[in-house]
Amino acid sequence: MAAKDAFRVLIAGGGVAALEATLALRALAEERVQIQLIAPETEFWYRPLAVLEPFGLGRVHALELADLAHACGVGFDLASLAEVDPGAGRARTAAGAEYEYDALVIACGALPREALPGAFTFRGPADTDAYRRLVDELASDGPSQLVFAVPGGTGWALPLYELALLTAQFFDNRGAQEIEVALVTHEAVPLALLGPEASGAVGELLAKRRISVHTGRYAVAINGARLHFAPHGSIAADRVVAMPRLEGPAISGLPHDRDGFIPTDMSGRVVGVGDVYAAGDATAFPVKQGGLAAQQADAVAEAIAAWAGAPVAPQPFRPIIRGLLLTGGAPTFVRAEIAGGAGAPSVAATEPLWWPPSKIVGRYLAPFLAEHAGAILSPPTDLGALRVERELEPV
């Protein structure tokens, strides 16, 4: 157990950023810190595998946060952070409970909201059963047009591409080739964020699955059986599947932008608040992705560990995208990095680029889950995937 005078760290959240920060702090600061984890849910969900569930190709693992916290040697309470008083070093929950802290880590994620009225919004595990019913219905009804729409402002669209590819393969397997599948995105090319090599590979996969792609289009409305774009244009759409719009937590007492996201520096310190940090989807960093959340959490943990007296040289958050695109095709690793503002050539390879080869790449979280939780963190070996890695410019 930590000493009574140990540096008190309160971590609010039960997702990737919260658990990565917890594990990193325990490893780096050891008994110098006393860690308390609070979260509004009892379970940690391995959400990236949700796209597999409608097709019977995998399942989302739910792990008890209390068990994970016990394995980490930290405290856990079921509570939702509502308000922070930085001057007093005190956090208050929605139920009125108060926690004192020396350092506070906000890792409570973002809230999924409907982005396109009339579309089926795929948020993750909560929608897998309903989505399975939707595709079964389409496969039975005969010719129709199914459109996947990436809303404007979405920085990480990979899950919707996965869903489109897996759905098209599902229709082929059911002999429902008369269903036309299309994808609409505001991007200039498919998954442009991942670099030219990965983007080209994704484009080839979409073409192979006979998915028509409409780039540079902003889906804004569904009227009758058509999906309309801004500023003009439309396509036939009997059903539309869209990603959600994310909304920040807008925690009382902390700065946030108009969408509720918390501004931080590259060490994760909340702007203008010295003892409060944030990591993951709750922050104003525009790309919301599990691997990036883990990298933010590592930067936060290093800064706090050094503050608590650990022999650590903190490194700032340097975002590198590592993605694993579930496609149903042959597995391929792709890396595309950006350094100094100049694009480096993308590289495709058959060897794993990280280990364990999980969907969420966290320095501490991925091996911890593989060792302690017994969770299947990667897709079935016969499913196939396209693995990608890309370094981003900090913003």
WOHU-V896557 format. One record per pair of residues at least 24 apart in sequence whose C-alpha atoms are under 8 Angstrom apart, sorted by sequence separation. I is the first residue (numbers start at 1). J is the second residue. D is the distance in Angstrom with one decimal. If there is no record, write none. Layout:
I,J,D ; I,J,D
This chain:
9,33,6.6 ; 11,35,7.3 ; 13,37,7.2 ; 14,38,7.3 ; 42,66,7.2 ; 295,319,7.0 ; 6,31,7.4 ; 7,32,6.1 ; 8,33,5.8 ; 9,34,6.0 ; 10,35,6.0 ; 11,36,6.2 ; 12,37,6.0 ; 13,38,6.1 ; 14,39,5.1 ; 190,215,7.4 ; 6,32,5.4 ; 7,33,4.5 ; 8,34,4.9 ; 9,35,4.9 ; 10,36,4.9 ; 11,37,4.9 ; 12,38,5.0 ; 13,39,4.7 ; 14,40,7.5 ; 189,215,6.1 ; 6,33,5.2 ; 7,34,5.9 ; 8,35,6.2 ; 9,36,6.3 ; 10,37,6.1 ; 11,38,6.4 ; 12,39,5.9 ; 13,40,7.4 ; 14,41,7.1 ; 188,215,5.5 ; 189,216,7.9 ; 257,284,7.5 ; 292,319,6.2 ; 3,31,7.3 ; 6,34,5.7 ; 8,36,7.8 ; 10,38,7.7 ; 183,211,6.9 ; 185,213,7.9 ; 187,215,5.7 ; 188,216,5.2 ; 268,296,6.6 ; 292,320,7.0 ; 2,31,5.2 ; 3,32,7.8 ; 14,43,7.5 ; 15,44,6.0 ; 181,210,7.3 ; 182,211,5.1 ; 183,212,6.3 ; 184,213,6.0 ; 185,214,6.3 ; 186,215,5.8 ; 187,216,5.3 ; 267,296,7.6 ; 268,297,7.7 ; 292,321,6.7 ; 1,31,7.4 ; 2,32,7.0 ; 14,44,6.0 ; 15,45,7.4 ; 181,211,5.1 ; 182,212,4.6 ; 183,213,4.9 ; 184,214,4.8 ; 185,215,5.1 ; 186,216,4.3 ; 187,217,7.7 ; 291,321,7.0 ; 2,33,6.8 ; 3,34,7.8 ; 180,211,7.4 ; 181,212,6.6 ; 182,213,5.8 ; 183,214,6.2 ; 184,215,6.1 ; 185,216,6.1 ; 186,217,4.7 ; 268,299,6.6 ; 269,300,7.3 ; 291,322,6.6 ; 2,34,5.7 ; 37,69,7.6 ; 135,167,7.6 ; 139,171,6.5 ; 182,214,7.6 ; 185,217,5.6 ; 186,218,5.3 ; 267,299,5.3 ; 268,300,5.3 ; 291,323,8.0 ; 146,179,7.2 ; 148,181,7.8 ; 150,183,7.9 ; 152,185,7.7 ; 158,191,7.0 ; 184,217,6.3 ; 185,218,6.6 ; 248,281,7.6 ; 249,282,6.4 ; 266,299,7.8 ; 267,300,5.7 ; 142,176,7.3 ; 144,178,7.2 ; 145,179,5.9 ; 146,180,6.1 ; 147,181,5.8 ; 148,182,6.2 ; 149,183,6.0 ; 150,184,6.2 ; 151,185,7.1 ; 152,186,6.0 ; 157,191,7.0 ; 184,218,7.6 ; 185,219,7.7 ; 248,282,5.4 ; 353,387,8.0 ; 116,151,7.5 ; 139,174,7.2 ; 143,178,5.0 ; 144,179,5.0 ; 145,180,4.8 ; 146,181,4.9 ; 147,182,4.7 ; 148,183,4.6 ; 149,184,4.8 ; 150,185,4.9 ; 151,186,7.3 ; 184,219,7.2 ; 248,283,7.5 ; 324,359,5.8 ; 42,78,6.7 ; 115,151,6.6 ; 142,178,6.8 ; 143,179,5.0 ; 144,180,6.2 ; 145,181,6.0 ; 146,182,6.4 ; 147,183,5.6 ; 148,184,6.1 ; 149,185,6.1 ; 150,186,6.9 ; 267,303,6.7 ; 323,359,6.9 ; 37,74,7.1 ; 39,76,7.9 ; 41,78,6.5 ; 139,176,5.7 ; 142,179,7.0 ; 143,180,7.5 ; 145,182,7.6 ; 147,184,7.2 ; 36,74,5.9 ; 37,75,5.9 ; 38,76,5.6 ; 39,77,6.8 ; 40,78,5.5 ; 41,79,7.8 ; 35,74,5.4 ; 36,75,4.7 ; 37,76,4.7 ; 38,77,4.9 ; 39,78,5.3 ; 40,79,4.8 ; 322,361,7.1 ; 34,74,7.4 ; 35,75,6.5 ; 36,76,6.0 ; 37,77,6.5 ; 38,78,5.7 ; 39,79,5.2 ; 40,80,4.7 ; 139,179,7.6 ; 165,205,7.8 ; 169,209,6.9 ; 36,77,7.9 ; 38,79,5.5 ; 39,80,5.7 ; 138,179,7.8 ; 165,206,6.8 ; 168,209,6.2 ; 38,80,7.0 ; 39,81,7.8 ; 168,210,7.9 ; 38,81,7.8 ; 168,211,7.4 ; 165,209,6.9 ; 26,72,7.4 ; 165,211,7.9 ; 164,211,8.0 ; 267,315,7.3 ; 23,72,6.7 ; 267,316,4.8 ; 268,317,7.6 ; 22,72,7.6 ; 266,316,5.2 ; 267,317,5.9 ; 14,65,7.1 ; 266,317,5.1 ; 266,318,7.8 ; 334,386,7.2 ; 335,387,7.9 ; 336,388,7.4 ; 337,389,7.2 ; 338,390,7.0 ; 339,391,7.4 ; 341,393,7.2 ; 326,379,7.7 ; 330,383,7.7 ; 331,384,4.5 ; 332,385,6.4 ; 333,386,5.8 ; 334,387,5.5 ; 335,388,5.2 ; 336,389,5.8 ; 337,390,4.6 ; 338,391,5.3 ; 329,383,6.7 ; 330,384,4.8 ; 331,385,4.3 ; 332,386,4.7 ; 333,387,4.2 ; 334,388,4.3 ; 335,389,4.3 ; 336,390,4.6 ; 337,391,4.5 ; 338,392,6.1 ; 339,393,7.6 ; 328,383,4.8 ; 329,384,4.8 ; 330,385,6.3 ; 331,386,5.3 ; 332,387,5.8 ; 333,388,5.7 ; 334,389,6.2 ; 335,390,5.8 ; 336,391,7.0 ; 337,392,7.3 ; 338,393,7.1 ; 327,383,7.4 ; 328,384,5.0 ; 329,385,6.3 ; 330,386,7.6 ; 331,387,7.3 ; 326,383,7.6 ; 327,384,6.3 ; 328,385,6.5 ; 326,384,6.6 ; 327,385,5.4 ; 326,385,4.6 ; 327,386,7.0 ; 325,385,5.4 ; 326,386,6.5 ; 324,385,6.3 ; 325,386,4.8 ; 324,386,5.5 ; 325,387,6.0 ; 324,387,4.1 ; 325,388,7.7 ; 323,387,5.6 ; 324,388,6.0 ; 60,125,6.9 ; 322,387,7.3 ; 323,388,4.8 ; 152,218,5.9 ; 322,388,5.4 ; 323,389,6.0 ; 151,218,6.7 ; 152,219,7.5 ; 294,361,7.4 ; 295,362,7.1 ; 321,388,7.5 ; 322,389,3.9 ; 12,80,7.7 ; 151,219,6.4 ; 294,362,5.2 ; 295,363,7.9 ; 321,389,5.1 ; 322,390,6.2 ; 12,81,6.6 ; 39,108,7.6 ; 150,219,7.6 ; 291,360,5.3 ; 294,363,7.5 ; 320,389,6.8 ; 321,390,4.5 ; 149,219,6.6 ; 290,360,5.5 ; 291,361,4.9 ; 320,390,5.3 ; 321,391,5.7 ; 290,361,7.3 ; 291,362,6.0 ; 294,365,8.0 ; 320,391,3.8 ; 321,392,6.9 ; 1,73,7.9 ; 319,391,6.0 ; 320,392,5.5 ; 51,124,7.2 ; 318,391,7.9 ; 319,392,5.3 ; 50,124,5.4 ; 54,128,5.3 ; 318,392,7.5 ; 319,393,7.0 ; 50,125,5.2 ; 53,128,6.1 ; 54,129,6.3 ; 318,393,7.6 ; 319,394,6.5 ; 48,124,7.8 ; 53,129,8.0 ; 318,394,6.4 ; 47,124,6.3 ; 51,128,7.4 ; 54,131,6.4 ; 55,132,7.0 ; 317,394,7.9 ; 47,125,6.5 ; 50,128,6.8 ; 54,132,4.6 ; 160,242,7.5 ; 160,243,6.6 ; 157,243,7.8 ; 18,105,7.9 ; 18,106,7.9 ; 10,99,7.8 ; 18,107,5.2 ; 10,100,8.0 ; 17,107,5.7 ; 18,108,7.5 ; 147,237,6.0 ; 10,101,6.0 ; 145,236,6.5 ; 146,237,5.8 ; 147,238,7.9 ; 149,240,7.0 ; 151,242,7.1 ; 154,245,7.4 ; 8,100,7.9 ; 9,101,5.7 ; 10,102,8.0 ; 12,104,7.8 ; 15,107,7.4 ; 145,237,5.0 ; 146,238,6.1 ; 147,239,6.4 ; 148,240,5.8 ; 149,241,6.1 ; 150,242,6.1 ; 151,243,6.6 ; 8,101,5.2 ; 9,102,6.0 ; 10,103,6.4 ; 11,104,6.0 ; 12,105,6.2 ; 13,106,6.9 ; 14,107,7.6 ; 15,108,7.2 ; 144,237,7.8 ; 145,238,5.2 ; 146,239,5.0 ; 147,240,4.8 ; 148,241,4.8 ; 149,242,4.8 ; 150,243,6.0 ; 151,244,7.7 ; 8,102,5.1 ; 9,103,4.9 ; 10,104,4.9 ; 11,105,4.7 ; 12,106,5.2 ; 13,107,4.8 ; 14,108,6.8 ; 15,109,7.3 ; 144,238,6.1 ; 145,239,6.6 ; 146,240,5.9 ; 147,241,6.2 ; 148,242,5.8 ; 149,243,7.0 ; 151,245,7.3 ; 7,102,6.3 ; 8,103,6.5 ; 9,104,5.8 ; 10,105,6.2 ; 11,106,6.2 ; 12,107,5.5 ; 13,108,4.0 ; 146,241,7.7 ; 9,105,7.5 ; 11,107,7.0 ; 12,108,5.8 ; 13,109,7.1 ; 116,219,7.7 ; 119,222,7.6 ; 116,220,6.6 ; 117,221,7.0 ; 118,222,6.3 ; 116,221,6.6 ; 117,222,7.3 ; 116,222,7.9 ; 51,159,7.2 ; 285,395,7.4 ; 48,159,7.6 ; 51,162,6.9 ; 55,166,7.9 ; 51,163,5.8 ; 52,166,7.9 ; 55,170,7.2 ; 120,239,7.8 ; 122,241,6.9 ; 119,239,7.1 ; 120,240,6.1 ; 121,241,6.0 ; 122,242,6.3 ; 123,243,6.8 ; 119,240,4.9 ; 120,241,4.7 ; 121,242,5.0 ; 122,243,5.7 ; 123,244,6.3 ; 118,240,7.8 ; 119,241,5.4 ; 120,242,6.1 ; 121,243,5.6 ; 122,244,6.8 ; 205,327,7.9 ; 119,242,6.1 ; 121,244,5.9 ; 116,242,6.8 ; 115,242,7.4 ; 194,321,7.3 ; 115,243,7.2 ; 116,244,8.0 ; 266,394,7.9 ; 115,244,5.3 ; 114,244,5.2 ; 115,245,4.9 ; 113,244,5.3 ; 114,245,6.0 ; 155,286,6.1 ; 156,287,5.7 ; 112,244,5.4 ; 113,245,5.0 ; 155,287,4.7 ; 156,288,6.1 ; 112,245,5.7 ; 113,246,6.0 ; 154,287,7.7 ; 155,288,6.8 ; 156,289,6.6 ; 112,246,4.7 ; 113,247,7.0 ; 111,246,5.5 ; 112,247,6.4 ; 110,246,5.9 ; 111,247,5.0 ; 198,334,6.1 ; 110,247,5.5 ; 111,248,6.3 ; 197,334,7.1 ; 198,335,7.7 ; 110,248,4.8 ; 111,249,7.0 ; 197,335,7.9 ; 198,336,7.7 ; 109,248,7.4 ; 110,249,6.0 ; 197,336,7.1 ; 109,249,7.3 ; 196,336,7.7 ; 108,249,7.5 ; 195,336,5.5 ; 194,336,6.7 ; 195,337,7.7 ; 197,345,7.9 ; 198,346,7.5 ; 197,346,5.1 ; 196,346,6.6 ; 197,347,6.9 ; 195,346,6.7 ; 197,348,7.3 ; 169,328,7.5 ; 166,326,7.7 ; 166,327,6.1 ; 165,327,5.8 ; 166,328,6.6 ; 162,325,6.2 ; 165,328,7.7 ; 162,326,5.5 ; 162,327,6.0 ; 159,325,7.9 ; 84,251,7.3 ; 86,253,7.4 ; 158,325,6.9 ; 83,251,5.8 ; 84,252,6.3 ; 85,253,5.9 ; 82,251,5.9 ; 83,252,4.7 ; 84,253,5.0 ; 81,251,7.8 ; 82,252,6.5 ; 83,253,5.9 ; 84,254,6.7 ; 106,276,7.5 ; 104,275,6.5 ; 105,276,6.0 ; 106,277,6.1 ; 107,278,5.9 ; 109,280,6.2 ; 110,281,5.4 ; 103,275,5.0 ; 104,276,4.8 ; 105,277,4.7 ; 106,278,4.4 ; 107,279,5.3 ; 108,280,7.9 ; 109,281,4.6 ; 110,282,5.3 ; 102,275,6.8 ; 103,276,5.8 ; 104,277,6.0 ; 105,278,5.3 ; 106,279,6.4 ; 107,280,5.9 ; 108,281,7.7 ; 109,282,4.6 ; 103,277,7.6 ; 105,279,7.4 ; 107,281,7.5 ; 108,282,6.2 ; 107,282,6.4 ; 106,282,7.4 ; 89,275,7.9 ; 86,273,6.9 ; 86,275,7.3 ; 86,276,7.4 ; 198,388,6.6 ; 194,388,6.9 ; 105,300,7.9 ; 194,389,7.0 ; 195,390,7.0 ; 194,390,5.7 ; 193,390,7.9 ; 103,304,7.3 ; 18,279,7.8 ; 17,279,5.9 ; 17,280,5.3 ; 16,280,7.7 ; 33,305,7.9 ; 17,290,7.6 ; 21,294,7.5 ; 24,297,8.0 ; 28,301,7.7 ; 16,290,6.3 ; 20,294,5.7 ; 24,298,6.3 ; 28,302,7.2 ; 33,308,7.0 ; 17,293,5.1 ; 21,297,4.8 ; 25,301,5.1 ; 29,305,4.9 ; 32,308,6.4 ; 16,293,6.6 ; 17,294,5.1 ; 20,297,6.0 ; 21,298,6.0 ; 24,301,5.9 ; 25,302,7.2 ; 28,305,6.2 ; 29,306,7.7 ; 32,309,7.4 ; 16,294,6.3 ; 20,298,6.9 ; 24,302,7.7 ; 32,310,7.4 ; 17,296,7.4 ; 18,297,7.3 ; 21,300,7.1 ; 22,301,7.8 ; 25,304,7.7 ; 29,308,7.2 ; 17,297,5.4 ; 21,301,5.6 ; 25,305,6.3 ; 29,309,7.6 ; 29,310,5.3 ; 28,310,6.8 ; 28,312,7.3 ; 7,308,6.2 ; 71,372,7.9 ; 49,359,7.8 ; 63,373,7.5 ; 48,359,6.5 ; 48,360,7.5 ; 61,375,6.8 ; 61,376,7.8 ; 58,379,6.9 ; 58,380,7.3 ; 57,380,7.4 ; 57,383,7.8 ; 49,379,7.5 ; 46,377,7.9 ; 24,364,6.2 ; 23,364,6.1 ; 20,362,6.8 ; 23,365,6.9 ; 20,363,7.8 ; 20,364,6.1 ; 20,365,5.3 ; 19,365,6.8 ; 16,365,7.7
